[in-house]
Amino acid sequence: MNLSELSLLDISLRLMCLGQVLLFIALVGWQQVRSKVLNVDAALLALLLCCVACSVILTMNYRPPLLLELRPYLLVLVDALPFALWAWGVLVLSDVQRPFSYEISTLTKFALSTILLLYFSWHSYFFIALEGNGWFHNVSHWLAIIAVLHLVYVCLQQWQDDLVDARRRLRAVLLIISSLILTVYVMSEISGTLFMRSETGSIIGAIILLSLSTMLGIICLKQPSLPSQHLLSEVEQDASITDNQIEVPAQYLELFQQLNKFKNQGGFTETNLTLTRLAEHLNSQEHRLRSLINQVLGYRNFSHYLNDYRLPLASQQLLSDSNKPITEIAFEVGYGSITSFNRAFKSAFGQSPSDYRQLTKK
């Protein structure tokens, strides 16, 4: 295959990718117009797709004069791609990754808007006025790598704790996308620009970008069922609904009874109990147990499910034995550390265990 054929293949792949991205941007926009609600997740996803589109155009081996003139403007969005991915990824997984609720306060919205405005203002000045000359470009690349690595950490941190299948699949997609972006940055930093500017390097980059746009497109097509729009916006199931009030489908009835028996025997006080370990105790397949707790009982996180049984036991012990150390109570009800116990207790009762004990004495 001669050089002209390589260039033609590169251009063809990039046109396919660009067409996909433009279609998905239009789809996200149409979804927002139809719903008449500006969704933060959708806005970040549209920004991410715009960054991908600019990357498709700017990293092409063939560079006509018009592209060279537009280069400073395109660089603003190209360099924003990892940060847009990080912001969108952390936001859609925020239900299990951050201690505060999914509803963002006015102050937080203002802070995020200010950061976003400052980011694009500075990047516009740096790439358009300064033409990208200076140390900031290299610093920006390393910050981008840190942001993507943090997203990988967020995806993996509570993978086992997540009971929602749609969100678990989203974690997997985000991990693949993060790996693709890290591959591009490693190739750029280690091999230098010579390889990335070559026809072979440009084709590899086009394939990576096409894969990235395809995965983002799948997310766009499934946008109505994303966890951030439905699952994360609902209030978590609480223990006010007793087991007797739950209508259990026939296929889960036997497993549900085993789960209740395990609970009544105090099994949930086992330290470091995981979903995998619980499935072993019940001689059940993990995915069936996950479906039961999520789809029938209504929990989205395994830790929340455990807390609804452990914390009432802890509160009873705090009241019945005022001399018993809080650390001892935390370990007895199944928590592996006093920190995790304090965090869970304060989230449920609105105050620390020590404050709860003191107030109930009065």
Salt bridges, closest charged atoms under 4 A:
ASP10 OD1 - ARG14 NE 2.84
ASP79 OD2 - HIS137 NE2 3.52
ASP95 OD2 - ARG167 NH1 3.09
ASP162 OD1 - ARG167 NH2 2.74
ASP162 OD2 - ARG171 NE 2.98
GLU189 OE2 - HIS141 ND1 2.87
GLU234 OE1 - ARG300 NH2 2.63
GLU236 OE1 - ARG300 NH1 3.81
GLU236 OE2 - HIS304 ND1 3.55
ASP243 OD2 - LYS263 NZ 2.47
GLU270 OE2 - ARG277 NE 3.57
GLU270 OE1 - HIS281 NE2 2.78
GLU280 OE1 - ARG277 NH1 3.06
GLU286 OE2 - ARG290 NH2 3.06
GLU332 OE1 - LYS324 NZ 2.59
